[in-house]
Each structure stands twice: as structure tokens, then as C-alpha cells.
Amino acid sequence: MNAIPPLQPLPEGEAPAAPAIGVYLSSRLDLKEIFGEATDPRLVLMRPEEVEDPAAVICALCWQAPDDGFDAYPNLKVAGSIAAGVDHILSCPSLPADAVVTRVRDDSQADLMAGFAAFHVVWHHRRMDDFHAWQSRGEWRRTDRPAEPCETTVGVLGYGLMGRAVARAVAALGFRVVAAARNAAEGDPGVEVVSGEDAIGRAAERADILVNVLPLTEATRDVLDAALFARMPKGACVIQIGRGEQMVEEDLLAALNAGQIAAASVDVFRNEPPGDDHPFWAHPRVFVTPHRASDTSRHATVRQLADAVEALAQGRAPENRVDRAKGY
């Protein structure tokens, strides 16, 4: 095969005549095993060892690619994440400087995230962990009447596709919702949006229950730390469904043990899976789930990568393109 040139724009509305060639890139997952049944006629995806001519590869479907993973593909134009997070691509040393990075934007994924968050908000609001513990001991006990939802403030960190879905779902249950956004935005009904400098801190200090759905950037790395927990109302709860690198786990443990934070739900960790000796496994006030707050349709993931390749071929910016400077 001959090396293909960079993508050239096609007439508006015209798709490429032959399928684009892409590669699965991951140091941890067998992406072909996961996505192999999700096909699109515009795209052929292969494992690296199946690629006969690396110069023919113009796109990659990625999850934690090896540090040198992109080096073999001189004509790669699109690096697509299998999820909403793209930090694993942007931090890869071999990512070409001119490659377009895309992420999955899936309304169904956002709905799953919203439902997961709403479940955990209710879990902490109604102190369901108490009932769970009492059941294990065969005790028929009742908690005091909880505060009304309208008297309980839920903070949502992040107000993009996921954050908006979470805020809407929680507001629909009657909770007061304050969302932190990087840029000024009009809130949905029942949602107050704070933005600008220290928006995260200002939302957290009002939150009886704090839900994190921020993207991972240098500005949000380690944002859930001792200083932020100290600003929250004493006895508040934390729901961590953003990115593992955003929470200082030792600081959450200390805040839990001191009673500053009453309880937490943790779906994402710095290292996954966490070690057998991780203190959250056995902590009575931590609800651990294995990075399952939401999931993307595999067919939608492959389709959106093919959409991005087609958009570039037609001289358009893909709808799910990431601003590499911002990190999302």
C-alpha cells in the first residue's frame, strides 16, 4: 500500500469512497475485544499488530495508549477517546501536534450519569448506609426525619454535558442545586450557576452534598483536597464521579475520620482497581463502585469516530472535537 496524504476536503455532503483505516491503541484494554462488534461502513479498525501499512492509518480509538503508541502512524489525523475523558490522550508523549482529539458526546451516557448521581444523592440524603448497616445486624431501626430536599443544597462541580444532566436530575427531585462552571452560563430551572474565580470553592462551601463531574485539567487536578473539604459544611457528603486524579484520597480519608465529611461515594480512583489494602474498601462511610457511573454505547463510540474522520475529509471541524488548550 502507498502512504496516504493528509485528508483533503471533499464536496459538502460527500462521504469518502473507501473506509478509513484506524487502529485501536491501549496499554490496558483489548479494545478490539470490547468494540469489535461495533462497526461502521466508513471505518475499519485494527489492532496494531494487524496493521500492514502504518502510513495508511488516519485515526485511532484510544484508552491510555502506550507512551510511544502514536509514533508508528505518520498520517494519523484523529485520536478519539472511548469515553468523555481525554486527559489520557492529551498526556501521551507521542500524540502528534496536529492531530484532532475527540471525545464521546452521548446523551444516553449523560442520562446514565445523572441517574447514578441522583441515586447517590438520595442515598446520602436519606442516610441509607445506616439502614444497610442495621440490616446486616438484624436491627429494625429508624433514622430521624430527614431534612426536606428543598432545604438541602447539592453542589455540582462542572456544568458541561454531564454536569447539566446531573444538575437537572437532582433539581427535579426537589433539591436546591448550585453548579460551578468555568464560564458564565444560564442555569436550567432550579439550578443556580456560579462561575469565574473560585467557583468550585464557592459551590462547595454551600453544598450539603457535593457531586464532582469536572473534566481533568491542570486546574482541576487534586481539586478535591483537604482545603476544599474544610470549606464544606460540617457533616457534608461527597460523590466522586469525575476523574480519579482530581481527589486526594488521603485527604478524604482524614476528613471522614475527623467527621468533617460524613460519608462519600467513590466511583473513580487514581489507580484502578485500588489495591486490596485500600482503606476505602472497608470504611463504613464510603460507598465504592468500580468506575461504572456511566458507560457509552459502543456503537455510538465507533460512529462518532467515523463522523470525525468524515467531517475532516469534508473540511469541517468534528462536533466532538476537544480544545487541546483547555483539555475538554
Secondary structure, DSSP 4 states (H G I P E B T S, - for coil): -PPPPSP-PPPTTPPPSSPEEEEEEESS--HHHHHTT--BTTEEEE-GGG-S-GGGEEEEEEES--TTTTTT-TT--EEEESSS--HHHHT-TT--TTPEEE----HHHHHHHHHHHHHHHHHHHTTHHHHHHHHHTT----PPPPPPGGG-EEEEE--SHHHHHHHHHHHHTT-EEEEEESS--PPPTTEEEEESTTHHHHHHTT-SEEEE-PPP-TTTTT-BSHHHHHHSPTTEEEEE-S-GGGB-HHHHHHHHHHTSEEEEEE---SSSSPPTT-TTTT-TTEEE--S-S----HHHHHHHHHHHHHHHHTT---TTB--TTTT-
